[in-house]
Amino acid sequence: MIDAGHRDRDGRAITLRPVDDDNWRAVADVAPRDDQRAWVPALAARYLLLSMRTGVWTSLAVYADETVVGHVMWGVDDDGSHWIGGMMIDAAEQGRGIGRATVATLAGWLAAREGNPPVRLSYHPANTAAAALYTALGFRPTGAMEDDEVVTEFTLPEPR
């Protein structure tokens, strides 16, 4: 379990846990709001299949206390950078700060790994909500594009 001590606006602890035999169905059923389907698939099941089939991505269940509320995945690129992808918070759970807590938790955990690798993610430039969230969390554009998406990067601050 990855727990950075973040809570949503309802006071629930937000943690990231492996997808396993007990929670995979709940994760697969996570669905975004209809207006978000331009950016993500209709169900998180597609991300789970991608994780299972490619060997590149690791899926994690997003929990609020003991309830599955989302999905996020991470992977390591050939250059050693760590990537966050496939984040989806269930439509019924949005607006509570869960997405913010999820990205902050995973980015901090990945950036603190051996060698303090850069943590990257990408988003479509028209997804202004994602752009605002990632910027607020310290992600900065790299100038690169991944397909039609802006690539951003997070690094831990240098110790003083």
KAVENLIN-V158663 format. One record per backbone hydrogen bond with DSSP energy under -1.0 kcal/mol. CO is the residue of the C=O (numbers start at 1). NH is the residue of the N-H. E is the energy in kcal/mol with one decimal. If there is no record, write none. Layout:
BEGIN
CO	NH	E
CO	NH	E
END
This chain:
BEGIN
2	16	-2.3
6	14	-2.7
8	11	-2.1
12	8	-2.3
13	65	-3.2
15	63	-2.9
16	2	-3.0
17	61	-3.3
20	24	-1.9
23	27	-2.3
24	28	-2.8
25	29	-1.6
27	30	-1.6
28	45	-1.3
30	44	-2.2
31	91	-3.0
33	36	-1.8
34	37	-1.4
36	39	-2.1
36	40	-1.5
43	46	-1.2
44	48	-2.0
45	49	-2.4
46	50	-2.1
47	51	-2.5
48	52	-2.2
49	53	-2.6
50	54	-2.1
58	74	-1.9
60	72	-1.9
61	17	-2.5
62	69	-3.2
62	70	-1.3
63	15	-1.7
64	67	-1.9
67	64	-2.5
69	90	-2.8
70	62	-2.4
71	88	-2.8
72	60	-2.9
73	85	-3.1
74	58	-2.7
75	83	-3.3
77	80	-2.1
81	77	-3.0
82	120	-3.3
83	75	-1.9
85	73	-2.9
88	71	-2.4
90	93	-2.1
91	94	-1.0
96	9	-3.2
97	101	-2.1
98	102	-2.6
99	103	-2.5
100	104	-2.6
101	105	-2.4
102	106	-2.6
103	107	-2.9
104	108	-2.0
105	109	-2.1
106	110	-2.8
107	111	-2.7
108	112	-1.4
110	113	-1.4
113	116	-2.6
118	82	-2.7
119	154	-3.0
120	84	-2.6
121	152	-3.1
123	150	-2.8
124	127	-2.2
126	128	-1.8
127	131	-2.1
128	132	-2.3
129	133	-2.2
130	134	-2.8
131	135	-2.2
132	136	-2.3
133	137	-1.4
134	139	-2.6
135	138	-1.8
140	153	-2.4
144	151	-2.0
146	149	-2.0
149	146	-2.5
150	123	-1.6
151	142	-2.7
152	121	-1.6
153	140	-2.5
154	119	-2.7
END
